[in-house]
Amino acid sequence: MHDFKDYKTVQVPIGGRDYTLYVADDSEKRVKGLSDLNFLPQDEGMLFKYDEPVCHAYTMEKTNIPLRIMFIDEDFRVVGTFNAKARQKEEVRPMSDFKYVIEILDR
């Protein structure tokens, strides 16, 4: 289980529910992500933040829980949403650049 005590948090409403998102704002935190977790509360998740827009793939190979992954551009528009299975090897990537990624439990 990860220890998120050194992470900033933000409160974000998604689909009528308020979420506490742990902010992964450096390379080490982004690589670690939610990998190796066996449990994620229904109202928690992660916000991956990049300094500049990027367009690369995300993978679930080391993630033990199903996630909804939302890619958001620098104007805060959702440019891609994926439902990813636990340990999924197939990469997910939106069709355009993004600056933020939100991962929450896929219900």
Biopython code that builds the backbone (N, CA, C, O; Angstrom):
import numpy as np
from Bio.PDB.StructureBuilder import StructureBuilder

atoms = [
    (1, "MET", "N", (0.849, -1.191, 0.000)),
    (1, "MET", "CA", (0.000, 0.000, 0.000)),
    (1, "MET", "C", (0.881, 1.237, 0.000)),
    (1, "MET", "O", (1.906, 1.289, 0.680)),
    (2, "HIS", "N", (0.467, 2.228, -0.771)),
    (2, "HIS", "CA", (1.218, 3.473, -0.848)),
    (2, "HIS", "C", (0.961, 4.353, 0.361)),
    (2, "HIS", "O", (-0.097, 4.287, 0.987)),
    (3, "ASP", "N", (1.917, 5.154, 0.667)),
    (3, "ASP", "CA", (1.780, 6.152, 1.705)),
    (3, "ASP", "C", (1.745, 7.507, 1.005)),
    (3, "ASP", "O", (2.758, 7.960, 0.472)),
    (4, "PHE", "N", (0.593, 8.147, 1.006)),
    (4, "PHE", "CA", (0.406, 9.396, 0.284)),
    (4, "PHE", "C", (0.592, 10.625, 1.167)),
    (4, "PHE", "O", (0.128, 11.705, 0.801)),
    (5, "LYS", "N", (1.253, 10.501, 2.316)),
    (5, "LYS", "CA", (1.357, 11.631, 3.240)),
    (5, "LYS", "C", (2.140, 12.803, 2.660)),
    (5, "LYS", "O", (1.929, 13.940, 3.082)),
    (6, "ASP", "N", (3.033, 12.563, 1.711)),
    (6, "ASP", "CA", (3.815, 13.642, 1.113)),
    (6, "ASP", "C", (3.181, 14.222, -0.149)),
    (6, "ASP", "O", (3.808, 15.018, -0.848)),
    (7, "TYR", "N", (1.962, 13.836, -0.441)),
    (7, "TYR", "CA", (1.269, 14.308, -1.634)),
    (7, "TYR", "C", (0.321, 15.450, -1.271)),
    (7, "TYR", "O", (-0.323, 15.427, -0.222)),
    (8, "LYS", "N", (0.246, 16.437, -2.143)),
    (8, "LYS", "CA", (-0.808, 17.448, -2.013)),
    (8, "LYS", "C", (-2.114, 16.771, -2.386)),
    (8, "LYS", "O", (-2.108, 15.743, -3.063)),
    (9, "THR", "N", (-3.228, 17.331, -1.954)),
    (9, "THR", "CA", (-4.534, 16.813, -2.354)),
    (9, "THR", "C", (-5.391, 17.945, -2.897)),
    (9, "THR", "O", (-5.207, 19.110, -2.543)),
    (10, "VAL", "N", (-6.326, 17.584, -3.759)),
    (10, "VAL", "CA", (-7.331, 18.512, -4.259)),
    (10, "VAL", "C", (-8.685, 17.832, -4.153)),
    (10, "VAL", "O", (-8.791, 16.609, -4.237)),
    (11, "GLN", "N", (-9.707, 18.636, -3.970)),
    (11, "GLN", "CA", (-11.084, 18.133, -3.933)),
    (11, "GLN", "C", (-11.709, 18.426, -5.291)),
    (11, "GLN", "O", (-11.702, 19.569, -5.746)),
    (12, "VAL", "N", (-12.248, 17.400, -5.938)),
    (12, "VAL", "CA", (-12.786, 17.547, -7.287)),
    (12, "VAL", "C", (-14.129, 16.836, -7.375)),
    (12, "VAL", "O", (-14.229, 15.668, -6.999)),
    (13, "PRO", "N", (-15.176, 17.523, -7.869)),
    (13, "PRO", "CA", (-16.445, 16.832, -8.102)),
    (13, "PRO", "C", (-16.400, 16.108, -9.455)),
    (13, "PRO", "O", (-16.034, 16.694, -10.474)),
    (14, "ILE", "N", (-16.777, 14.833, -9.444)),
    (14, "ILE", "CA", (-16.838, 14.032, -10.667)),
    (14, "ILE", "C", (-18.118, 13.218, -10.631)),
    (14, "ILE", "O", (-18.322, 12.413, -9.722)),
    (15, "GLY", "N", (-18.972, 13.422, -11.607)),
    (15, "GLY", "CA", (-20.194, 12.629, -11.697)),
    (15, "GLY", "C", (-21.075, 12.706, -10.476)),
    (15, "GLY", "O", (-21.685, 11.709, -10.089)),
    (16, "GLY", "N", (-21.156, 13.885, -9.851)),
    (16, "GLY", "CA", (-22.023, 14.058, -8.691)),
    (16, "GLY", "C", (-21.436, 13.591, -7.372)),
    (16, "GLY", "O", (-22.122, 13.596, -6.350)),
    (17, "ARG", "N", (-20.195, 13.197, -7.384)),
    (17, "ARG", "CA", (-19.521, 12.735, -6.166)),
    (17, "ARG", "C", (-18.259, 13.570, -5.971)),
    (17, "ARG", "O", (-17.576, 13.902, -6.940)),
    (18, "ASP", "N", (-17.949, 13.909, -4.726)),
    (18, "ASP", "CA", (-16.723, 14.643, -4.419)),
    (18, "ASP", "C", (-15.593, 13.657, -4.157)),
    (18, "ASP", "O", (-15.751, 12.703, -3.395)),
    (19, "TYR", "N", (-14.453, 13.897, -4.797)),
    (19, "TYR", "CA", (-13.286, 13.034, -4.676)),
    (19, "TYR", "C", (-12.121, 13.788, -4.056)),
    (19, "TYR", "O", (-11.947, 14.981, -4.302)),
    (20, "THR", "N", (-11.339, 13.106, -3.267)),
    (20, "THR", "CA", (-10.045, 13.589, -2.817)),
    (20, "THR", "C", (-9.015, 12.940, -3.736)),
    (20, "THR", "O", (-8.888, 11.717, -3.784)),
    (21, "LEU", "N", (-8.282, 13.781, -4.462)),
    (21, "LEU", "CA", (-7.281, 13.284, -5.398)),
    (21, "LEU", "C", (-5.893, 13.622, -4.884)),
    (21, "LEU", "O", (-5.609, 14.767, -4.532)),
    (22, "TYR", "N", (-5.033, 12.618, -4.844)),
    (22, "TYR", "CA", (-3.633, 12.818, -4.498)),
    (22, "TYR", "C", (-2.915, 13.304, -5.749)),
    (22, "TYR", "O", (-3.086, 12.724, -6.822)),
    (23, "VAL", "N", (-2.114, 14.360, -5.630)),
    (23, "VAL", "CA", (-1.496, 14.993, -6.786)),
    (23, "VAL", "C", (-0.105, 14.408, -7.030)),
    (23, "VAL", "O", (0.795, 14.523, -6.199)),
    (24, "ALA", "N", (0.039, 13.778, -8.194)),
    (24, "ALA", "CA", (1.333, 13.261, -8.645)),
    (24, "ALA", "C", (1.924, 14.318, -9.574)),
    (24, "ALA", "O", (1.606, 14.367, -10.762)),
    (25, "ASP", "N", (2.795, 15.165, -9.011)),
    (25, "ASP", "CA", (3.277, 16.325, -9.748)),
    (25, "ASP", "C", (4.777, 16.303, -10.029)),
    (25, "ASP", "O", (5.358, 17.320, -10.410)),
    (26, "ASP", "N", (5.397, 15.146, -9.840)),
    (26, "ASP", "CA", (6.789, 14.989, -10.261)),
    (26, "ASP", "C", (6.945, 13.605, -10.889)),
    (26, "ASP", "O", (6.057, 12.758, -10.783)),
    (27, "SER", "N", (8.067, 13.392, -11.532)),
    (27, "SER", "CA", (8.274, 12.157, -12.288)),
    (27, "SER", "C", (8.146, 10.912, -11.416)),
    (27, "SER", "O", (7.512, 9.937, -11.817)),
    (28, "GLU", "N", (8.741, 10.940, -10.234)),
    (28, "GLU", "CA", (8.703, 9.772, -9.349)),
    (28, "GLU", "C", (7.269, 9.419, -8.960)),
    (28, "GLU", "O", (6.888, 8.249, -8.995)),
    (29, "LYS", "N", (6.477, 10.417, -8.591)),
    (29, "LYS", "CA", (5.083, 10.179, -8.204)),
    (29, "LYS", "C", (4.244, 9.716, -9.389)),
    (29, "LYS", "O", (3.372, 8.860, -9.240)),
    (30, "ARG", "N", (4.509, 10.286, -10.576)),
    (30, "ARG", "CA", (3.742, 9.878, -11.760)),
    (30, "ARG", "C", (4.040, 8.436, -12.139)),
    (30, "ARG", "O", (3.131, 7.694, -12.511)),
    (31, "VAL", "N", (5.302, 8.031, -12.048)),
    (31, "VAL", "CA", (5.664, 6.644, -12.377)),
    (31, "VAL", "C", (5.033, 5.686, -11.372)),
    (31, "VAL", "O", (4.522, 4.634, -11.758)),
    (32, "LYS", "N", (5.064, 6.032, -10.115)),
    (32, "LYS", "CA", (4.499, 5.198, -9.050)),
    (32, "LYS", "C", (2.982, 5.096, -9.182)),
    (32, "LYS", "O", (2.415, 4.008, -9.082)),
    (33, "GLY", "N", (2.328, 6.239, -9.408)),
    (33, "GLY", "CA", (0.881, 6.263, -9.579)),
    (33, "GLY", "C", (0.139, 5.467, -8.529)),
    (33, "GLY", "O", (0.431, 5.564, -7.337)),
    (34, "LEU", "N", (-0.818, 4.685, -8.975)),
    (34, "LEU", "CA", (-1.613, 3.829, -8.087)),
    (34, "LEU", "C", (-1.201, 2.365, -8.195)),
    (34, "LEU", "O", (-1.948, 1.466, -7.808)),
    (35, "SER", "N", (0.004, 2.137, -8.730)),
    (35, "SER", "CA", (0.465, 0.759, -8.892)),
    (35, "SER", "C", (0.621, 0.061, -7.546)),
    (35, "SER", "O", (0.926, 0.678, -6.525)),
    (36, "ASP", "N", (0.405, -1.216, -7.584)),
    (36, "ASP", "CA", (0.544, -2.115, -6.433)),
    (36, "ASP", "C", (-0.504, -1.928, -5.341)),
    (36, "ASP", "O", (-0.457, -2.625, -4.328)),
    (37, "LEU", "N", (-1.451, -1.003, -5.520)),
    (37, "LEU", "CA", (-2.538, -0.872, -4.546)),
    (37, "LEU", "C", (-3.511, -2.031, -4.706)),
    (37, "LEU", "O", (-3.783, -2.469, -5.824)),
    (38, "ASN", "N", (-4.029, -2.523, -3.599)),
    (38, "ASN", "CA", (-5.061, -3.557, -3.644)),
    (38, "ASN", "C", (-6.430, -3.003, -3.287)),
    (38, "ASN", "O", (-7.444, -3.685, -3.439)),
    (39, "PHE", "N", (-6.455, -1.758, -2.811)),
    (39, "PHE", "CA", (-7.710, -1.136, -2.405)),
    (39, "PHE", "C", (-7.604, 0.364, -2.622)),
    (39, "PHE", "O", (-6.567, 0.971, -2.358)),
    (40, "LEU", "N", (-8.695, 0.957, -3.108)),
    (40, "LEU", "CA", (-8.802, 2.401, -3.246)),
    (40, "LEU", "C", (-10.205, 2.784, -2.805)),
    (40, "LEU", "O", (-11.181, 2.278, -3.359)),
    (41, "PRO", "N", (-10.328, 3.671, -1.816)),
    (41, "PRO", "CA", (-11.666, 4.094, -1.399)),
    (41, "PRO", "C", (-12.455, 4.691, -2.565)),
    (41, "PRO", "O", (-11.879, 5.268, -3.488)),
    (42, "GLN", "N", (-13.770, 4.547, -2.511)),
    (42, "GLN", "CA", (-14.664, 5.033, -3.576)),
    (42, "GLN", "C", (-14.522, 6.523, -3.843)),
    (42, "GLN", "O", (-14.810, 6.983, -4.948)),
    (43, "ASP", "N", (-14.079, 7.285, -2.841)),
    (43, "ASP", "CA", (-14.032, 8.738, -2.989)),
    (43, "ASP", "C", (-12.608, 9.284, -3.075)),
    (43, "ASP", "O", (-12.377, 10.462, -2.802)),
    (44, "GLU", "N", (-11.657, 8.435, -3.453)),
    (44, "GLU", "CA", (-10.268, 8.860, -3.606)),
    (44, "GLU", "C", (-9.751, 8.479, -4.979)),
    (44, "GLU", "O", (-10.313, 7.620, -5.659)),
    (45, "GLY", "N", (-8.671, 9.135, -5.374)),
    (45, "GLY", "CA", (-8.047, 8.845, -6.656)),
    (45, "GLY", "C", (-6.754, 9.609, -6.775)),
    (45, "GLY", "O", (-6.201, 10.079, -5.780)),
    (46, "MET", "N", (-6.268, 9.735, -8.011)),
    (46, "MET", "CA", (-5.011, 10.429, -8.242)),
    (46, "MET", "C", (-5.161, 11.394, -9.405)),
    (46, "MET", "O", (-5.837, 11.111, -10.395)),
    (47, "LEU", "N", (-4.508, 12.547, -9.256)),
    (47, "LEU", "CA", (-4.408, 13.551, -10.316)),
    (47, "LEU", "C", (-2.952, 13.628, -10.725)),
    (47, "LEU", "O", (-2.091, 14.003, -9.929)),
    (48, "PHE", "N", (-2.681, 13.269, -11.977)),
    (48, "PHE", "CA", (-1.335, 13.375, -12.532)),
    (48, "PHE", "C", (-1.251, 14.740, -13.208)),
    (48, "PHE", "O", (-2.089, 15.074, -14.045)),
    (49, "LYS", "N", (-0.251, 15.519, -12.848)),
    (49, "LYS", "CA", (-0.111, 16.877, -13.362)),
    (49, "LYS", "C", (1.235, 17.009, -14.072)),
    (49, "LYS", "O", (2.278, 16.647, -13.528)),
    (50, "TYR", "N", (1.190, 17.534, -15.299)),
    (50, "TYR", "CA", (2.396, 17.769, -16.089)),
    (50, "TYR", "C", (2.597, 19.269, -16.257)),
    (50, "TYR", "O", (1.630, 20.030, -16.301)),
    (51, "ASP", "N", (3.865, 19.694, -16.349)),
    (51, "ASP", "CA", (4.168, 21.111, -16.520)),
    (51, "ASP", "C", (3.778, 21.617, -17.902)),
    (51, "ASP", "O", (3.370, 22.768, -18.054)),
    (52, "GLU", "N", (3.901, 20.766, -18.901)),
    (52, "GLU", "CA", (3.573, 21.088, -20.290)),
    (52, "GLU", "C", (2.691, 19.974, -20.848)),
    (52, "GLU", "O", (2.729, 18.850, -20.346)),
    (53, "PRO", "N", (1.895, 20.269, -21.881)),
    (53, "PRO", "CA", (1.097, 19.203, -22.499)),
    (53, "PRO", "C", (1.988, 18.068, -23.024)),
    (53, "PRO", "O", (3.069, 18.305, -23.562)),
    (54, "VAL", "N", (1.513, 16.851, -22.855)),
    (54, "VAL", "CA", (2.213, 15.649, -23.306)),
    (54, "VAL", "C", (1.217, 14.752, -24.020)),
    (54, "VAL", "O", (0.010, 14.990, -23.970)),
    (55, "CYS", "N", (1.717, 13.730, -24.679)),
    (55, "CYS", "CA", (0.832, 12.726, -25.278)),
    (55, "CYS", "C", (1.568, 11.392, -25.258)),
    (55, "CYS", "O", (2.246, 11.022, -26.217)),
    (56, "HIS", "N", (1.423, 10.696, -24.169)),
    (56, "HIS", "CA", (2.022, 9.375, -24.067)),
    (56, "HIS", "C", (1.008, 8.413, -23.466)),
    (56, "HIS", "O", (-0.044, 8.824, -22.977)),
    (57, "ALA", "N", (1.335, 7.144, -23.510)),
    (57, "ALA", "CA", (0.394, 6.115, -23.086)),
    (57, "ALA", "C", (0.497, 5.838, -21.590)),
    (57, "ALA", "O", (1.534, 6.060, -20.965)),
    (58, "TYR", "N", (-0.594, 5.354, -21.044)),
    (58, "TYR", "CA", (-0.651, 4.868, -19.662)),
    (58, "TYR", "C", (-0.883, 3.369, -19.717)),
    (58, "TYR", "O", (-1.541, 2.867, -20.628)),
    (59, "THR", "N", (-0.343, 2.661, -18.746)),
    (59, "THR", "CA", (-0.527, 1.222, -18.678)),
    (59, "THR", "C", (-0.977, 0.827, -17.275)),
    (59, "THR", "O", (-0.748, 1.552, -16.307)),
    (60, "MET", "N", (-1.608, -0.310, -17.185)),
    (60, "MET", "CA", (-2.142, -0.799, -15.908)),
    (60, "MET", "C", (-1.414, -2.065, -15.447)),
    (60, "MET", "O", (-1.899, -2.759, -14.553)),
    (61, "GLU", "N", (-0.278, -2.369, -16.033)),
    (61, "GLU", "CA", (0.405, -3.641, -15.766)),
    (61, "GLU", "C", (0.665, -3.914, -14.290)),
    (61, "GLU", "O", (0.626, -5.069, -13.865)),
    (62, "LYS", "N", (0.930, -2.873, -13.499)),
    (62, "LYS", "CA", (1.229, -3.064, -12.074)),
    (62, "LYS", "C", (0.093, -2.571, -11.185)),
    (62, "LYS", "O", (0.279, -2.377, -9.983)),
    (63, "THR", "N", (-1.077, -2.370, -11.771)),
    (63, "THR", "CA", (-2.219, -1.852, -11.020)),
    (63, "THR", "C", (-3.210, -2.985, -10.782)),
    (63, "THR", "O", (-3.655, -3.639, -11.726)),
    (64, "ASN", "N", (-3.551, -3.211, -9.525)),
    (64, "ASN", "CA", (-4.373, -4.359, -9.137)),
    (64, "ASN", "C", (-5.863, -4.061, -9.061)),
    (64, "ASN", "O", (-6.645, -4.949, -8.720)),
    (65, "ILE", "N", (-6.274, -2.847, -9.366)),
    (65, "ILE", "CA", (-7.681, -2.460, -9.280)),
    (65, "ILE", "C", (-8.120, -1.833, -10.597)),
    (65, "ILE", "O", (-7.308, -1.193, -11.265)),
    (66, "PRO", "N", (-9.383, -1.997, -10.990)),
    (66, "PRO", "CA", (-9.858, -1.368, -12.226)),
    (66, "PRO", "C", (-10.016, 0.136, -12.021)),
    (66, "PRO", "O", (-10.484, 0.587, -10.976)),
    (67, "LEU", "N", (-9.621, 0.900, -13.029)),
    (67, "LEU", "CA", (-9.673, 2.356, -12.921)),
    (67, "LEU", "C", (-10.370, 2.994, -14.110)),
    (67, "LEU", "O", (-10.332, 2.477, -15.227)),
    (68, "ARG", "N", (-11.004, 4.120, -13.849)),
    (68, "ARG", "CA", (-11.458, 5.007, -14.921)),
    (68, "ARG", "C", (-10.366, 6.056, -15.068)),
    (68, "ARG", "O", (-9.991, 6.711, -14.095)),
    (69, "ILE", "N", (-9.856, 6.215, -16.285)),
    (69, "ILE", "CA", (-8.758, 7.135, -16.553)),
    (69, "ILE", "C", (-9.282, 8.244, -17.460)),
    (69, "ILE", "O", (-9.792, 7.978, -18.548)),
    (70, "MET", "N", (-9.150, 9.500, -16.998)),
    (70, "MET", "CA", (-9.640, 10.655, -17.749)),
    (70, "MET", "C", (-8.467, 11.568, -18.089)),
    (70, "MET", "O", (-7.751, 12.024, -17.198)),
    (71, "PHE", "N", (-8.273, 11.830, -19.368)),
    (71, "PHE", "CA", (-7.214, 12.710, -19.843)),
    (71, "PHE", "C", (-7.807, 14.092, -20.097)),
    (71, "PHE", "O", (-8.856, 14.214, -20.730)),
    (72, "ILE", "N", (-7.131, 15.142, -19.601)),
    (72, "ILE", "CA", (-7.669, 16.505, -19.630)),
    (72, "ILE", "C", (-6.616, 17.429, -20.213)),
    (72, "ILE", "O", (-5.447, 17.363, -19.833)),
    (73, "ASP", "N", (-7.029, 18.297, -21.141)),
    (73, "ASP", "CA", (-6.060, 19.195, -21.771)),
    (73, "ASP", "C", (-5.825, 20.447, -20.939)),
    (73, "ASP", "O", (-6.414, 20.603, -19.870)),
    (74, "GLU", "N", (-4.965, 21.343, -21.426)),
    (74, "GLU", "CA", (-4.602, 22.530, -20.646)),
    (74, "GLU", "C", (-5.755, 23.512, -20.484)),
    (74, "GLU", "O", (-5.685, 24.407, -19.641)),
    (75, "ASP", "N", (-6.826, 23.359, -21.283)),
    (75, "ASP", "CA", (-8.029, 24.186, -21.138)),
    (75, "ASP", "C", (-9.090, 23.489, -20.295)),
    (75, "ASP", "O", (-10.240, 23.927, -20.248)),
    (76, "PHE", "N", (-8.705, 22.409, -19.633)),
    (76, "PHE", "CA", (-9.569, 21.618, -18.738)),
    (76, "PHE", "C", (-10.713, 20.920, -19.463)),
    (76, "PHE", "O", (-11.774, 20.693, -18.882)),
    (77, "ARG", "N", (-10.498, 20.580, -20.735)),
    (77, "ARG", "CA", (-11.466, 19.778, -21.502)),
    (77, "ARG", "C", (-11.024, 18.321, -21.458)),
    (77, "ARG", "O", (-9.840, 18.015, -21.602)),
    (78, "VAL", "N", (-11.980, 17.434, -21.258)),
    (78, "VAL", "CA", (-11.683, 15.997, -21.276)),
    (78, "VAL", "C", (-11.439, 15.590, -22.727)),
    (78, "VAL", "O", (-12.305, 15.762, -23.585)),
    (79, "VAL", "N", (-10.233, 15.041, -22.993)),
    (79, "VAL", "CA", (-9.875, 14.640, -24.357)),
    (79, "VAL", "C", (-9.841, 13.127, -24.520)),
    (79, "VAL", "O", (-9.554, 12.625, -25.607)),
    (80, "GLY", "N", (-10.129, 12.407, -23.456)),
    (80, "GLY", "CA", (-10.195, 10.952, -23.541)),
    (80, "GLY", "C", (-10.556, 10.351, -22.200)),
    (80, "GLY", "O", (-10.092, 10.812, -21.157)),
    (81, "THR", "N", (-11.393, 9.310, -22.229)),
    (81, "THR", "CA", (-11.773, 8.580, -21.026)),
    (81, "THR", "C", (-11.716, 7.093, -21.348)),
    (81, "THR", "O", (-12.206, 6.649, -22.386)),
    (82, "PHE", "N", (-11.117, 6.340, -20.453)),
    (82, "PHE", "CA", (-10.965, 4.901, -20.643)),
    (82, "PHE", "C", (-11.311, 4.175, -19.350)),
    (82, "PHE", "O", (-11.005, 4.650, -18.256)),
    (83, "ASN", "N", (-11.945, 3.028, -19.487)),
    (83, "ASN", "CA", (-12.148, 2.117, -18.363)),
    (83, "ASN", "C", (-11.101, 1.028, -18.527)),
    (83, "ASN", "O", (-11.114, 0.279, -19.504)),
    (84, "ALA", "N", (-10.196, 0.949, -17.564)),
    (84, "ALA", "CA", (-9.085, 0.011, -17.665)),
    (84, "ALA", "C", (-9.222, -1.075, -16.604)),
    (84, "ALA", "O", (-9.568, -0.808, -15.453)),
    (85, "LYS", "N", (-8.945, -2.289, -17.017)),
    (85, "LYS", "CA", (-9.022, -3.433, -16.112)),
    (85, "LYS", "C", (-7.737, -3.544, -15.286)),
    (85, "LYS", "O", (-6.679, -3.064, -15.691)),
    (86, "ALA", "N", (-7.851, -4.174, -14.143)),
    (86, "ALA", "CA", (-6.670, -4.450, -13.330)),
    (86, "ALA", "C", (-5.671, -5.274, -14.139)),
    (86, "ALA", "O", (-6.048, -6.222, -14.827)),
    (87, "ARG", "N", (-4.396, -4.903, -14.051)),
    (87, "ARG", "CA", (-3.283, -5.604, -14.706)),
    (87, "ARG", "C", (-3.384, -5.605, -16.230)),
    (87, "ARG", "O", (-2.741, -6.423, -16.887)),
    (88, "GLN", "N", (-4.167, -4.716, -16.790)),
    (88, "GLN", "CA", (-4.338, -4.627, -18.246)),
    (88, "GLN", "C", (-3.006, -4.267, -18.905)),
    (88, "GLN", "O", (-2.357, -3.302, -18.501)),
    (89, "LYS", "N", (-2.604, -5.025, -19.899)),
    (89, "LYS", "CA", (-1.332, -4.764, -20.580)),
    (89, "LYS", "C", (-1.499, -3.798, -21.749)),
    (89, "LYS", "O", (-0.542, -3.132, -22.145)),
    (90, "GLU", "N", (-2.690, -3.719, -22.295)),
    (90, "GLU", "CA", (-2.937, -2.806, -23.406)),
    (90, "GLU", "C", (-2.853, -1.358, -22.916)),
    (90, "GLU", "O", (-3.496, -0.983, -21.935)),
    (91, "GLU", "N", (-2.050, -0.553, -23.616)),
    (91, "GLU", "CA", (-1.889, 0.849, -23.240)),
    (91, "GLU", "C", (-3.133, 1.652, -23.596)),
    (91, "GLU", "O", (-3.869, 1.308, -24.521)),
    (92, "VAL", "N", (-3.357, 2.732, -22.842)),
    (92, "VAL", "CA", (-4.420, 3.674, -23.179)),
    (92, "VAL", "C", (-3.776, 5.030, -23.440)),
    (92, "VAL", "O", (-2.845, 5.440, -22.748)),
    (93, "ARG", "N", (-4.303, 5.726, -24.472)),
    (93, "ARG", "CA", (-3.752, 7.008, -24.877)),
    (93, "ARG", "C", (-4.841, 7.787, -25.613)),
    (93, "ARG", "O", (-5.503, 7.244, -26.497)),
    (94, "PRO", "N", (-5.028, 9.052, -25.254)),
    (94, "PRO", "CA", (-6.011, 9.856, -25.981)),
    (94, "PRO", "C", (-5.473, 10.235, -27.356)),
    (94, "PRO", "O", (-4.302, 10.008, -27.659)),
    (95, "MET", "N", (-6.331, 10.808, -28.179)),
    (95, "MET", "CA", (-5.942, 11.196, -29.533)),
    (95, "MET", "C", (-5.231, 12.543, -29.586)),
    (95, "MET", "O", (-4.739, 12.936, -30.644)),
    (96, "SER", "N", (-5.167, 13.257, -28.464)),
    (96, "SER", "CA", (-4.509, 14.561, -28.460)),
    (96, "SER", "C", (-3.725, 14.760, -27.170)),
    (96, "SER", "O", (-3.792, 13.945, -26.250)),
    (97, "ASP", "N", (-2.980, 15.860, -27.124)),
    (97, "ASP", "CA", (-2.161, 16.170, -25.951)),
    (97, "ASP", "C", (-3.027, 16.379, -24.714)),
    (97, "ASP", "O", (-4.199, 16.744, -24.811)),
    (98, "PHE", "N", (-2.431, 16.143, -23.560)),
    (98, "PHE", "CA", (-3.111, 16.359, -22.282)),
    (98, "PHE", "C", (-2.116, 16.943, -21.291)),
    (98, "PHE", "O", (-0.902, 16.817, -21.455)),
    (99, "LYS", "N", (-2.654, 17.582, -20.262)),
    (99, "LYS", "CA", (-1.810, 18.146, -19.205)),
    (99, "LYS", "C", (-2.117, 17.526, -17.842)),
    (99, "LYS", "O", (-1.312, 17.605, -16.914)),
    (100, "TYR", "N", (-3.297, 16.907, -17.737)),
    (100, "TYR", "CA", (-3.732, 16.299, -16.479)),
    (100, "TYR", "C", (-4.347, 14.935, -16.774)),
    (100, "TYR", "O", (-4.917, 14.708, -17.842)),
    (101, "VAL", "N", (-4.219, 14.037, -15.807)),
    (101, "VAL", "CA", (-4.878, 12.737, -15.891)),
    (101, "VAL", "C", (-5.481, 12.472, -14.518)),
    (101, "VAL", "O", (-4.820, 12.647, -13.495)),
    (102, "ILE", "N", (-6.737, 12.048, -14.507)),
    (102, "ILE", "CA", (-7.401, 11.658, -13.260)),
    (102, "ILE", "C", (-7.664, 10.159, -13.317)),
    (102, "ILE", "O", (-8.172, 9.645, -14.314)),
    (103, "GLU", "N", (-7.314, 9.466, -12.240)),
    (103, "GLU", "CA", (-7.634, 8.059, -12.099)),
    (103, "GLU", "C", (-8.472, 7.869, -10.851)),
    (103, "GLU", "O", (-8.089, 8.270, -9.752)),
    (104, "ILE", "N", (-9.631, 7.244, -11.048)),
    (104, "ILE", "CA", (-10.510, 6.900, -9.941)),
    (104, "ILE", "C", (-10.954, 5.456, -10.128)),
    (104, "ILE", "O", (-10.787, 4.878, -11.202)),
    (105, "LEU", "N", (-11.512, 4.888, -9.089)),
    (105, "LEU", "CA", (-11.998, 3.512, -9.151)),
    (105, "LEU", "C", (-13.082, 3.401, -10.212)),
    (105, "LEU", "O", (-13.995, 4.227, -10.254)),
    (106, "ASP", "N", (-12.992, 2.395, -11.065)),
    (106, "ASP", "CA", (-14.013, 2.146, -12.078)),
    (106, "ASP", "C", (-15.124, 1.346, -11.425)),
    (106, "ASP", "O", (-14.940, 0.179, -11.078)),
    (107, "ARG", "N", (-16.280, 1.980, -11.260)),
    (107, "ARG", "CA", (-17.400, 1.299, -10.579)),
    (107, "ARG", "C", (-18.334, 0.677, -11.581)),
    (107, "ARG", "O", (-19.330, 0.063, -11.198)),
]
sb = StructureBuilder()
sb.init_structure("model")
sb.init_model(0)
sb.init_chain("A")
sb.init_seg("    ")
for serial, (resi, resn, name, xyz) in enumerate(atoms, 1):
    if name == "N":
        sb.init_residue(resn, " ", resi, " ")
    sb.init_atom(name, np.array(xyz, "f"), 0.0, 1.0, " ", f" {name:<3s}", serial, name[0])
structure = sb.get_structure()
